[in-house]
């Protein structure tokens, strides 16, 4: 483990180094009491934004969440928007639900019910439905709803990303430019530490990521498709003028702060007319999805980059950068990676021209999948023209 090169995280606009700790694995389950207490730290104050229905018996509120958050099932989804069929394994999801929403012997649910004087009904494994909270007092129902929402949100944040919003950069000119770049780098810099053919991106998978998503149901995929369409109608058409954005992929840069120990090298993408329209467009899409909760807010602006070299590819050609660092149950994995010396590459190819292309669509793509062209499988898209 390279303790001097930990993961970088951003908090309140500042960058911090995250030093991974070696965790011991125990046969016994995690203490859900500790998890419950930790998750409830921000849930003490009831939220009046929830809809609470008054009934003859008292008050009632429902929590709508993907059934994958609490059902032990395998779900095959498809819809009429041309989404690809996907399969999601939910074994770990039900395990989490049984430990943290219900708890061993129902302890967690009983604790929330006792403290809020409510009754909580959760669908059984294999059944669709809503979590229903009932009680004699409105504030108690709201308090229970708040706590359950915090638990569900905590779990969702621990899930690996399933999809991402992106522009595909798979036009022939750019792919040929990338292959030329790879060939020249290997010809001139292969003797530099860590430089070899295994760390180059697959040219068919070149893309610009706007944001990463956790989509756990067909309904959430459909919601993402609809929100992207709303973005098109409300501001994308105005920014693009209803035409493809003409951009150039030129110049390279590295992610970390030491050119002698590089993990990710990327190509820069900018508008051919010198305007800021591409950055404005992606930032507004990011802002809209963050406001909806579909994308967790980490950044205020999208860093436009097309990864061309990544040391994670050395051992795993399907690796996807920092988004590969967590398991399904949210535990951090420190991946050993051999950095490369990028000083000569940066010097010789600082202004390398990969080519020009027209960006005319944003895709909702599914991770770890490929389509018939070798690119990421698209679950939906919007076109500018």
KEKE-3310 file (N, C-alpha, C; in steps of 0.2 Angstrom, whole numbers, plus 5000, padded with zeros to 4 digits):
npx = (5004:5003:5006:5009:5002:4987:4969:4961:4950:4936:4930:4919:4924:4938:4953:4957:4968:4964:4968:4968:4963:4968:4956:4949:4941:4927:4918:4906:4891:4890:4888:4872:4867:4876:4877:4864:4864:4874:4868:4857:4861:4859:4846:4837:4829:4812:4806:4796:4792:4787:4773:4759:4746:4730:4720:4706:4711:4722:4738:4747:4760:4769:4784:4792:4802:4815:4811:4822:4829:4825:4821:4824:4828:4830:4831:4825:4825:4816:4811:4800:4808:4819:4829:4842:4841:4844:4852:4851:4859:4853:4856:4865:4859:4847:4852:4858:4846:4839:4848:4849:4837:4827:4834:4843:4832:4822:4825:4830:4819:4810:4815:4814:4801:4797:4803:4797:4783:4776:4770:4778:4777:4785:4788:4788:4801:4803:4792:4784:4781:4776:4785:4776:4771:4762:4753:4748:4751:4756:4769:4776:4775:4781:4794:4798:4798:4808:4819:4819:4821:4834:4841:4839:4845:4858:4861:4860:4870:4881:4881:4888:4891:4879:4876:4880:4881:4885:4895:4899:4914:4917:4920:4927:4938:4944:4946:4956:4966:4968:4974:4985:4992:4994:5003:5014:5018:5022:5032:5041:5042:5042:5052:5051:5047:5034:5026:5017:5008:4996:4990:4983:4967:4953:4950:4937:4929:4931:4926:4916:4913:4899:4892:4890:4879:4867:4856:4842:4831:4819:4810:4818:4827:4819:4815:4827:4829:4818:4821:4833:4827:4819:4829:4835:4824:4823:4835:4846:4844:4844:4857:4865:4859:4851:4860:4873:4887:4903:4918:4935:4948:4961:4978:4985:4984:4987:4981:4985:4997:5010:5020:5029:5024:5011:4994:4982:4980:4974:4965:4961:4946:4938:4928:4927:4925:4930:4921:4912:4902:4900:4905:4896:4884:4886:4888:4876:4867:4873:4870:4856:4853:4859:4851:4840:4843:4847:4860:4874:4880:4896:4904:4905:4906:4909:4923:4930:4936:4944:4949:4964:4975:4977:4981:4974:4970:4980:4979:4966:4956:4944:4942:4936:4942:4941:4929:4928:4932:4925:4916:4900:4894:4898:4911:4928:4940:4957:4966:4980:4991:5002:5010:5015:5029:5026:5033:5041:5031:5022:5029:5033:5021:5012:5003:4996:4986:4971:4960:4944:4927:4909:4898:4883:4874:4868:4871:4864:4872:4876:4886:4901:4897:4895:4891:4886:4895:4906:4907:4901:4886:4871:4857:4848:4845:4847:4846:4853:4850)
npy = (4994:5011:5022:5035:5040:5042:5041:5056:5067:5078:5091:5103:5112:5110:5101:5085:5072:5055:5043:5026:5013:4998:4986:4974:4959:4952:4937:4939:4949:4966:4978:4983:4993:5002:5007:5012:5022:5031:5034:5041:5053:5065:5065:5070:5080:5082:5083:5094:5094:5082:5072:5069:5059:5061:5050:5040:5033:5040:5045:5044:5039:5037:5028:5029:5019:5011:4994:4986:4990:4984:4971:4954:4949:4945:4957:4959:4972:4982:4994:5004:5015:5011:5005:4995:4978:4974:4965:4964:4960:4957:4952:4957:4968:4965:4959:4970:4977:4969:4970:4983:4991:4983:4975:4963:4951:4961:4972:4985:4991:4990:4999:5011:5012:5012:5023:5033:5031:5024:5013:5002:4996:4985:4979:4962:4951:4949:4955:4969:4986:4999:5007:5008:5020:5022:5031:5038:5051:5066:5071:5061:5052:5059:5060:5046:5044:5052:5046:5034:5038:5043:5031:5024:5033:5033:5020:5019:5028:5020:5011:5004:5014:5013:5018:5031:5048:5054:5060:5052:5049:5044:5045:5042:5050:5054:5042:5037:5046:5045:5032:5034:5043:5033:5024:5033:5037:5025:5022:5032:5033:5021:5016:5023:5023:5012:5014:5006:4996:4992:5001:5010:5018:5010:5013:5014:5016:5029:5044:5058:5061:5066:5065:5053:5039:5031:5019:5010:5004:5001:5011:5022:5023:5027:5039:5046:5047:5055:5067:5071:5074:5085:5094:5096:5103:5114:5121:5115:5115:5129:5133:5125:5129:5121:5113:5102:5102:5108:5102:5101:5089:5090:5092:5087:5082:5079:5070:5070:5077:5076:5074:5064:5053:5047:5043:5044:5050:5062:5068:5085:5093:5105:5119:5122:5135:5143:5146:5145:5136:5122:5119:5126:5120:5106:5109:5114:5103:5094:5101:5101:5088:5085:5093:5085:5074:5063:5063:5063:5077:5081:5090:5107:5109:5102:5093:5093:5080:5067:5052:5045:5037:5026:5019:5009:5001:4993:4981:4978:4979:4984:4993:5008:5020:5031:5027:5014:5010:5005:4992:4983:4983:4995:4996:5002:4999:4998:5000:4993:5001:5004:5018:5028:5036:5051:5062:5064:5061:5071:5082:5079:5077:5087:5096:5088:5083:5076:5076:5082:5084:5081:5085:5078:5072:5066:5053:5040:5029:5012:5005:4994:4987:4984:4989:4984:4991:4991:5001:5009:5002:5010:5016:5025:5041:5059:5070:5084:5089)
npz = (5000:4996:5006:5006:4995:4996:4993:4987:4994:4993:5003:5008:4998:4999:4997:5004:5010:5010:5021:5020:5031:5037:5039:5050:5047:5054:5060:5066:5065:5060:5073:5074:5082:5084:5071:5070:5079:5074:5062:5066:5070:5063:5062:5072:5073:5068:5051:5043:5030:5025:5018:5028:5031:5038:5047:5052:5063:5067:5062:5046:5036:5021:5014:5000:4991:4980:4977:4978:4989:4999:4997:4994:4979:4962:4949:4933:4921:4909:4897:4887:4882:4876:4885:4890:4895:4912:4926:4943:4957:4973:4985:4995:4998:5004:5015:5021:5024:5033:5044:5047:5045:5049:5058:5070:5075:5074:5081:5078:5071:5081:5090:5084:5083:5096:5102:5094:5096:5086:5073:5061:5045:5035:5018:5014:5010:4993:4989:4982:4987:4999:5013:5027:5039:5054:5067:5083:5085:5075:5075:5079:5069:5059:5064:5064:5051:5046:5052:5046:5032:5033:5036:5024:5015:5019:5016:5002:4998:5000:4991:4976:4961:4948:4935:4923:4917:4902:4888:4873:4865:4853:4839:4823:4819:4832:4838:4830:4832:4845:4845:4838:4847:4857:4851:4848:4861:4867:4858:4861:4875:4882:4890:4902:4919:4923:4912:4900:4888:4894:4902:4894:4889:4882:4866:4861:4871:4875:4883:4890:4907:4915:4927:4941:4944:4955:4952:4956:4951:4938:4938:4943:4933:4922:4928:4927:4914:4910:4917:4911:4898:4902:4905:4893:4887:4895:4896:4889:4875:4872:4876:4867:4855:4848:4840:4836:4848:4843:4846:4851:4855:4863:4869:4885:4902:4920:4934:4948:4960:4957:4943:4941:4947:4941:4940:4933:4917:4906:4892:4886:4883:4873:4867:4850:4846:4856:4866:4882:4882:4883:4896:4903:4900:4905:4918:4922:4920:4929:4941:4941:4943:4955:4963:4963:4969:4963:4960:4970:4979:4976:4969:4963:4950:4934:4930:4915:4906:4897:4900:4896:4900:4913:4928:4935:4925:4923:4930:4929:4915:4914:4924:4933:4937:4952:4956:4958:4971:4981:4990:4988:5000:5004:5010:5010:4998:4996:4982:4976:4966:4952:4949:4935:4927:4921:4916:4904:4895:4897:4893:4879:4873:4876:4869:4861:4848:4847:4839:4831:4835:4835:4848:4851:4859:4875:4885:4895:4903:4907:4919:4917:4905:4888:4871:4855:4847:4855:4864:4880:4886:4882:4891:4888:4880:4876:4862:4854:4842)
capx = (5000:5007:5003:5010:4998:4980:4964:4960:4942:4934:4925:4918:4928:4945:4955:4960:4970:4961:4972:4965:4965:4967:4950:4948:4934:4924:4913:4900:4888:4891:4883:4867:4865:4881:4875:4858:4865:4877:4864:4852:4864:4856:4839:4834:4823:4808:4805:4789:4791:4784:4766:4757:4739:4726:4716:4702:4715:4728:4741:4750:4765:4773:4791:4793:4809:4815:4811:4829:4832:4823:4819:4829:4826:4834:4826:4826:4821:4817:4805:4799:4813:4825:4833:4845:4839:4849:4851:4854:4859:4851:4858:4868:4854:4842:4856:4858:4839:4838:4852:4849:4831:4823:4839:4842:4825:4818:4827:4831:4813:4806:4818:4811:4793:4796:4805:4792:4777:4773:4770:4781:4776:4789:4786:4792:4806:4800:4785:4784:4776:4779:4785:4770:4771:4756:4754:4743:4753:4759:4776:4779:4775:4786:4801:4800:4799:4814:4824:4820:4824:4841:4844:4839:4849:4864:4863:4860:4876:4886:4880:4892:4887:4877:4876:4883:4879:4891:4896:4903:4919:4919:4920:4933:4944:4946:4949:4962:4970:4970:4978:4992:4995:4997:5008:5020:5020:5025:5038:5046:5042:5041:5057:5050:5044:5027:5023:5016:5001:4990:4987:4979:4960:4950:4948:4930:4926:4933:4920:4917:4908:4895:4890:4889:4872:4865:4849:4841:4825:4817:4807:4823:4830:4814:4815:4833:4828:4813:4824:4837:4823:4818:4835:4835:4819:4823:4841:4851:4843:4846:4864:4867:4856:4848:4864:4879:4893:4909:4923:4942:4951:4968:4982:4985:4985:4987:4976:4988:5001:5017:5021:5034:5020:5005:4989:4977:4982:4968:4965:4957:4941:4936:4924:4931:4924:4933:4916:4912:4895:4901:4906:4890:4879:4887:4887:4869:4865:4875:4866:4849:4853:4861:4845:4834:4845:4850:4868:4876:4884:4903:4908:4901:4907:4911:4930:4929:4942:4944:4954:4968:4979:4974:4985:4970:4969:4985:4977:4959:4955:4937:4942:4933:4944:4940:4922:4929:4935:4920:4912:4893:4892:4901:4918:4933:4945:4963:4969:4987:4992:5009:5010:5020:5032:5023:5036:5042:5025:5019:5034:5033:5014:5008:4998:4994:4979:4968:4955:4938:4921:4903:4894:4876:4869:4870:4869:4863:4876:4877:4893:4903:4893:4897:4886:4888:4901:4912:4906:4897:4879:4867:4850:4844:4849:4844:4849:4852:4847)
capy = (5000:5017:5027:5042:5042:5040:5044:5063:5068:5085:5093:5111:5116:5109:5094:5081:5065:5050:5038:5020:5009:4991:4984:4967:4956:4947:4933:4942:4955:4973:4980:4988:4998:5008:5010:5015:5028:5035:5036:5045:5059:5070:5064:5071:5085:5080:5087:5096:5093:5076:5072:5065:5059:5060:5045:5039:5030:5044:5048:5039:5042:5031:5030:5025:5017:5005:4987:4983:4992:4979:4964:4949:4947:4947:4961:4961:4978:4985:4998:5006:5020:5008:5004:4988:4974:4973:4961:4967:4955:4960:4948:4961:4973:4962:4958:4977:4979:4965:4972:4990:4994:4979:4973:4957:4950:4967:4977:4992:4994:4991:5004:5017:5012:5013:5030:5038:5029:5022:5006:5003:4990:4985:4974:4956:4949:4946:4959:4976:4990:5005:5006:5012:5022:5025:5033:5043:5058:5068:5072:5054:5049:5062:5058:5039:5044:5055:5041:5029:5041:5043:5024:5022:5037:5030:5014:5021:5031:5015:5007:5006:5017:5008:5021:5038:5053:5055:5061:5047:5052:5038:5046:5039:5054:5054:5036:5036:5051:5041:5026:5037:5045:5027:5022:5037:5037:5018:5022:5037:5034:5015:5015:5027:5019:5011:5015:5000:4997:4990:5007:5015:5017:5007:5019:5013:5019:5036:5048:5063:5059:5072:5063:5046:5038:5024:5018:5004:5001:5003:5018:5027:5024:5031:5046:5049:5049:5061:5073:5073:5077:5091:5098:5098:5107:5120:5125:5113:5118:5136:5133:5122:5132:5115:5110:5098:5106:5107:5103:5098:5085:5092:5093:5082:5084:5073:5071:5071:5083:5074:5072:5059:5047:5049:5037:5046:5055:5064:5073:5090:5094:5112:5121:5125:5143:5146:5148:5141:5133:5115:5119:5129:5115:5101:5111:5115:5097:5092:5105:5099:5081:5085:5095:5080:5069:5057:5063:5065:5083:5081:5095:5112:5110:5096:5093:5090:5076:5061:5048:5041:5032:5025:5014:5004:4997:4988:4974:4977:4983:4987:4998:5014:5026:5031:5024:5007:5009:5003:4986:4984:4985:5002:4996:5005:4995:5002:4996:4994:5003:5006:5024:5029:5043:5055:5069:5064:5061:5078:5086:5078:5077:5092:5099:5083:5085:5070:5077:5086:5080:5085:5082:5080:5068:5064:5046:5037:5023:5007:5003:4987:4984:4986:4988:4981:4995:4991:5007:5007:5001:5016:5015:5031:5047:5065:5072:5091:5091)
capz = (5000:4995:5011:5004:4990:4998:4989:4988:4994:4993:5008:5008:4994:5001:4996:5009:5008:5014:5023:5021:5037:5036:5043:5052:5046:5060:5058:5069:5061:5063:5078:5071:5087:5083:5065:5071:5083:5070:5056:5068:5073:5059:5061:5078:5072:5062:5045:5041:5023:5023:5018:5033:5030:5044:5046:5058:5068:5069:5056:5042:5031:5017:5012:4993:4989:4976:4981:4979:4995:5005:4994:4992:4973:4956:4945:4926:4920:4902:4896:4880:4881:4873:4890:4890:4901:4917:4931:4949:4963:4979:4991:5000:4999:5009:5021:5025:5027:5039:5049:5049:5046:5054:5064:5072:5079:5073:5086:5075:5070:5087:5094:5081:5085:5104:5103:5091:5097:5079:5070:5055:5041:5029:5014:5015:5005:4987:4988:4981:4991:5002:5020:5030:5046:5057:5074:5085:5085:5069:5076:5080:5062:5055:5067:5062:5043:5046:5054:5040:5027:5035:5035:5017:5012:5021:5013:4995:4997:5001:4985:4970:4955:4942:4929:4923:4912:4898:4881:4870:4861:4849:4832:4820:4820:4838:4840:4826:4835:4852:4844:4836:4853:4861:4847:4849:4868:4868:4855:4864:4882:4885:4895:4908:4924:4924:4905:4895:4884:4898:4905:4890:4888:4876:4862:4859:4877:4877:4885:4895:4912:4918:4934:4942:4947:4958:4950:4958:4949:4932:4939:4943:4926:4919:4931:4925:4907:4910:4920:4905:4893:4905:4905:4886:4885:4899:4895:4884:4868:4872:4876:4861:4849:4844:4835:4840:4850:4839:4851:4850:4860:4862:4875:4890:4909:4924:4940:4955:4960:4955:4937:4941:4949:4939:4940:4928:4912:4903:4887:4887:4878:4873:4862:4845:4845:4862:4871:4888:4882:4885:4903:4906:4899:4909:4925:4924:4921:4936:4947:4941:4945:4962:4967:4963:4974:4959:4960:4977:4978:4978:4966:4961:4943:4931:4927:4909:4905:4894:4902:4891:4903:4920:4931:4937:4919:4922:4932:4927:4909:4915:4930:4931:4941:4959:4957:4959:4977:4987:4988:4988:5007:5006:5013:5006:4996:4994:4977:4975:4959:4951:4946:4930:4927:4916:4914:4897:4891:4897:4889:4872:4870:4880:4865:4856:4845:4846:4834:4833:4834:4837:4853:4850:4863:4882:4886:4902:4902:4912:4920:4916:4900:4881:4866:4849:4845:4860:4869:4886:4884:4883:4893:4885:4878:4873:4856:4853:4835)
cpx = (5004:5004:5004:5006:4991:4975:4963:4952:4942:4929:4925:4923:4936:4947:4959:4963:4967:4966:4969:4967:4963:4961:4950:4941:4933:4919:4906:4897:4890:4886:4878:4865:4870:4879:4869:4860:4869:4873:4859:4855:4861:4849:4835:4828:4819:4807:4798:4787:4788:4776:4764:4749:4735:4721:4711:4706:4721:4731:4745:4754:4768:4779:4791:4800:4809:4815:4817:4832:4830:4820:4824:4826:4831:4829:4829:4822:4822:4811:4805:4803:4819:4830:4836:4842:4845:4847:4854:4854:4858:4852:4860:4863:4849:4846:4856:4851:4838:4842:4851:4842:4827:4828:4838:4836:4821:4819:4827:4824:4809:4809:4815:4804:4792:4797:4800:4785:4773:4773:4773:4780:4781:4788:4790:4796:4802:4794:4787:4779:4780:4780:4780:4771:4765:4757:4748:4745:4757:4766:4780:4780:4781:4793:4803:4801:4806:4820:4825:4823:4832:4845:4844:4844:4857:4866:4864:4867:4882:4886:4885:4888:4885:4877:4879:4881:4885:4890:4900:4908:4922:4919:4927:4939:4948:4949:4955:4968:4973:4975:4985:4995:4998:5003:5015:5022:5024:5032:5044:5047:5041:5046:5056:5046:5037:5023:5023:5009:4995:4987:4983:4972:4959:4947:4940:4926:4928:4926:4921:4911:4905:4894:4889:4882:4871:4857:4847:4834:4823:4814:4812:4827:4826:4814:4821:4832:4823:4817:4829:4833:4821:4823:4836:4830:4820:4829:4846:4850:4845:4854:4867:4865:4853:4853:4870:4884:4899:4915:4930:4944:4958:4972:4980:4986:4985:4983:4979:4993:5008:5018:5025:5030:5013:5000:4984:4980:4976:4969:4960:4952:4938:4932:4929:4931:4927:4928:4916:4905:4895:4901:4899:4885:4880:4886:4880:4865:4866:4871:4859:4849:4855:4855:4840:4836:4848:4857:4870:4881:4891:4907:4903:4901:4910:4918:4930:4936:4940:4950:4957:4972:4977:4978:4981:4969:4974:4983:4970:4957:4948:4936:4939:4935:4942:4933:4923:4932:4931:4917:4904:4891:4895:4908:4923:4938:4951:4966:4976:4988:4999:5008:5015:5023:5030:5027:5038:5036:5022:5023:5033:5026:5009:5002:4996:4987:4976:4962:4949:4932:4915:4899:4887:4871:4872:4867:4868:4866:4876:4884:4895:4899:4896:4891:4889:4894:4907:4911:4902:4889:4875:4860:4846:4848:4845:4849:4848:4849:4842)
cpy = (5006:5022:5034:5045:5040:5044:5052:5064:5076:5087:5100:5114:5115:5102:5091:5075:5060:5044:5031:5016:5002:4988:4976:4965:4951:4943:4936:4948:4961:4975:4985:4994:5004:5011:5014:5022:5033:5038:5041:5052:5065:5070:5066:5076:5083:5085:5088:5095:5087:5076:5067:5065:5058:5055:5044:5036:5034:5047:5043:5043:5036:5033:5025:5025:5011:4999:4984:4985:4988:4973:4960:4946:4948:4950:4961:4967:4980:4989:5001:5012:5017:5006:4996:4985:4973:4968:4964:4962:4959:4957:4953:4966:4971:4961:4965:4979:4975:4967:4979:4994:4990:4977:4966:4956:4957:4972:4984:4995:4995:4997:5011:5018:5014:5021:5035:5036:5028:5015:5007:4996:4991:4979:4968:4955:4946:4950:4966:4980:4996:5003:5011:5014:5025:5026:5037:5050:5060:5068:5066:5051:5052:5060:5051:5040:5047:5050:5036:5031:5041:5036:5023:5026:5035:5024:5015:5024:5026:5011:5009:5009:5012:5011:5028:5041:5054:5057:5056:5051:5047:5039:5044:5043:5054:5048:5035:5040:5048:5036:5029:5040:5039:5025:5026:5037:5030:5018:5026:5036:5027:5013:5019:5022:5018:5012:5009:5001:4995:4995:5012:5013:5013:5012:5019:5016:5026:5040:5053:5062:5066:5071:5055:5045:5031:5024:5011:5001:5004:5010:5023:5028:5028:5038:5050:5051:5055:5067:5075:5076:5084:5096:5100:5103:5114:5124:5122:5115:5125:5137:5131:5125:5126:5112:5106:5103:5104:5108:5100:5095:5086:5094:5088:5085:5078:5075:5073:5077:5082:5071:5066:5052:5049:5042:5038:5052:5056:5069:5079:5091:5101:5114:5124:5133:5146:5148:5144:5137:5126:5115:5121:5123:5109:5103:5112:5108:5094:5095:5102:5092:5081:5088:5090:5074:5063:5057:5066:5071:5082:5087:5100:5113:5103:5097:5089:5086:5069:5057:5044:5036:5032:5019:5008:4999:4992:4981:4973:4982:4987:4992:5004:5020:5025:5028:5017:5005:5007:4997:4988:4985:4992:5002:4998:5000:4999:4997:4998:4996:5005:5012:5024:5036:5046:5061:5069:5065:5068:5083:5086:5079:5082:5095:5094:5084:5078:5070:5081:5082:5084:5081:5083:5076:5067:5057:5044:5030:5018:5005:4996:4984:4987:4985:4985:4984:4995:4997:5005:5007:5007:5014:5020:5037:5053:5067:5080:5093:5085)
cpz = (5000:5000:5010:4998:4991:4993:4992:4988:4995:4998:5009:5004:4995:4999:5002:5007:5013:5015:5024:5027:5035:5041:5044:5050:5051:5057:5060:5065:5064:5068:5075:5076:5086:5076:5066:5074:5078:5064:5059:5071:5069:5058:5068:5077:5066:5057:5043:5034:5021:5023:5023:5032:5037:5043:5053:5064:5071:5063:5052:5037:5027:5014:5005:4992:4984:4980:4982:4985:5001:5003:4992:4985:4968:4951:4938:4924:4912:4902:4889:4878:4877:4878:4889:4896:4906:4922:4937:4954:4969:4985:4997:5002:5005:5016:5025:5028:5033:5045:5052:5049:5050:5060:5066:5077:5079:5078:5084:5074:5076:5091:5091:5083:5092:5105:5100:5092:5090:5078:5063:5051:5035:5025:5015:5009:4999:4985:4987:4986:4994:5010:5023:5037:5049:5065:5076:5085:5078:5070:5076:5073:5058:5057:5064:5054:5042:5047:5048:5034:5027:5034:5028:5013:5013:5017:5005:4994:4997:4995:4979:4965:4950:4935:4929:4917:4908:4891:4878:4865:4856:4841:4830:4821:4826:4840:4836:4830:4842:4850:4841:4842:4857:4858:4848:4856:4869:4864:4858:4872:4886:4890:4902:4913:4924:4917:4901:4892:4888:4901:4901:4890:4882:4872:4860:4866:4879:4878:4890:4900:4915:4926:4935:4946:4950:4956:4951:4956:4942:4932:4939:4937:4922:4921:4928:4917:4906:4912:4914:4900:4896:4904:4897:4884:4888:4897:4890:4877:4867:4872:4869:4854:4845:4839:4839:4842:4847:4844:4848:4856:4859:4869:4881:4897:4914:4931:4946:4955:4959:4948:4936:4944:4947:4939:4935:4924:4908:4897:4888:4882:4879:4867:4856:4844:4851:4867:4877:4888:4884:4893:4906:4906:4904:4917:4927:4924:4927:4942:4947:4944:4953:4966:4967:4967:4970:4959:4967:4975:4981:4975:4964:4953:4940:4929:4921:4907:4901:4896:4897:4894:4911:4923:4934:4931:4919:4925:4930:4921:4910:4921:4928:4936:4949:4961:4958:4966:4983:4985:4989:4995:5009:5009:5008:5004:4993:4988:4976:4967:4958:4947:4940:4930:4921:4913:4907:4893:4891:4893:4882:4869:4874:4876:4860:4854:4843:4840:4836:4832:4836:4842:4852:4854:4870:4883:4894:4901:4908:4913:4918:4910:4893:4876:4860:4846:4849:4865:4875:4883:4886:4885:4891:4884:4876:4867:4856:4847:4833)
residu = (UNK:UNK:UNK:UNK:UNK:UNK:UNK:UNK:UNK:UNK:UNK:UNK:UNK:UNK:UNK:UNK:UNK:UNK:UNK:UNK:UNK:UNK:UNK:UNK:UNK:UNK:UNK:UNK:UNK:UNK:UNK:UNK:UNK:UNK:UNK:UNK:UNK:UNK:UNK:UNK:UNK:UNK:UNK:UNK:UNK:UNK:UNK:UNK:UNK:UNK:UNK:UNK:UNK:UNK:UNK:UNK:UNK:UNK:UNK:UNK:UNK:UNK:UNK:UNK:UNK:UNK:UNK:UNK:UNK:UNK:UNK:UNK:UNK:UNK:UNK:UNK:UNK:UNK:UNK:UNK:UNK:UNK:UNK:UNK:UNK:UNK:UNK:UNK:UNK:UNK:UNK:UNK:UNK:UNK:UNK:UNK:UNK:UNK:UNK:UNK:UNK:UNK:UNK:UNK:UNK:UNK:UNK:UNK:UNK:UNK:UNK:UNK:UNK:UNK:UNK:UNK:UNK:UNK:UNK:UNK:UNK:UNK:UNK:UNK:UNK:UNK:UNK:UNK:UNK:UNK:UNK:UNK:UNK:UNK:UNK:UNK:UNK:UNK:UNK:UNK:UNK:UNK:UNK:UNK:UNK:UNK:UNK:UNK:UNK:UNK:UNK:UNK:UNK:UNK:UNK:UNK:UNK:UNK:UNK:UNK:UNK:UNK:UNK:UNK:UNK:UNK:UNK:UNK:UNK:UNK:UNK:UNK:UNK:UNK:UNK:UNK:UNK:UNK:UNK:UNK:UNK:UNK:UNK:UNK:UNK:UNK:UNK:UNK:UNK:UNK:UNK:UNK:UNK:UNK:UNK:UNK:UNK:UNK:UNK:UNK:UNK:UNK:UNK:UNK:UNK:UNK:UNK:UNK:UNK:UNK:UNK:UNK:UNK:UNK:UNK:UNK:UNK:UNK:UNK:UNK:UNK:UNK:UNK:UNK:UNK:UNK:UNK:UNK:UNK:UNK:UNK:UNK:UNK:UNK:UNK:UNK:UNK:UNK:UNK:UNK:UNK:UNK:UNK:UNK:UNK:UNK:UNK:UNK:UNK:UNK:UNK:UNK:UNK:UNK:UNK:UNK:UNK:UNK:UNK:UNK:UNK:UNK:UNK:UNK:UNK:UNK:UNK:UNK:UNK:UNK:UNK:UNK:UNK:UNK:UNK:UNK:UNK:UNK:UNK:UNK:UNK:UNK:UNK:UNK:UNK:UNK:UNK:UNK:UNK:UNK:UNK:UNK:UNK:UNK:UNK:UNK:UNK:UNK:UNK:UNK:UNK:UNK:UNK:UNK:UNK:UNK:UNK:UNK:UNK:UNK:UNK:UNK:UNK:UNK:UNK:UNK:UNK:UNK:UNK:UNK:UNK:UNK:UNK:UNK:UNK:UNK:UNK:UNK:UNK:UNK:UNK:UNK:UNK:UNK:UNK:UNK:UNK:UNK:UNK:UNK:UNK:UNK:UNK:UNK:UNK:UNK:UNK:UNK:UNK:UNK:UNK:UNK:UNK:UNK:UNK:UNK:UNK:UNK:UNK:UNK:UNK:UNK:UNK:UNK:UNK:UNK:UNK:UNK:UNK:UNK:UNK:UNK:UNK:UNK:UNK:UNK:UNK:UNK:UNK:UNK:UNK:UNK:UNK:UNK:UNK)
# end
